[in-house]
Amino acid sequence: MIQHAGLYASVNTLRGVAMDGRVPIFSMIGLLSREKDRDPRESRHSMVRYCEPLLDVFGVPHARLEGPDDVHLIPEYYRLAQKRRGPAAVLVGLETA
C-alpha cells in the first residue's frame, strides 16, 4: 500500500524487480486529492493525473476502486500479479465502504 508519490519514487524498483526480475508485486495505490467529480486523468493534481498513464507506459495492469462494488478487484489483481509474475495494481481514490 502506497500513495501515488510512492509509485513515482519507486519506478526504477518497479522496472528492475517486478518487471525485469519477474517478481509478483501487487500494489494498492492511493490517489490522494482525487476529485470525486472528475476522471483521474483529468485531475487538477498532476500526481493523480499522471498515475494511470505511468502505469500504462510500463504495461502494468491496473484498475480503479470506485466504490464498494469494486472491492472484488483486490483479490483479482493480486492473483493477476502472481499469475503474470510481475506487477499489478489497484488505484484507490474514492470511498470503498
C-alpha positions, 0 to 999 in steps of 0.5 A: 500500500502506497500513495501515488508519490510512492509509485513515482519514487519507486519506478526504477524498483518497479522496472528492475524487480517486478518487471525485469526480475519477474517478481509478483508485486501487487500494489494498492495505490492511493490517489490522494486529492482525487476529485470525486467529480472528475476522471483521474486523468483529468485531475487538477493534481498532476500526481493523480493525473499522471498515475494511470498513464505511468502505469500504462507506459510500463504495461502494468495492469491496473484498475480503479476502486470506485466504490464498494462494488469494486472491492472484488478487484483486490483479490483479482489483481493480486492473483493477476500479479502472481499469475503474470509474475510481475506487477499489478495494481489497484488505484484507490481514490474514492470511498470503498465502504 
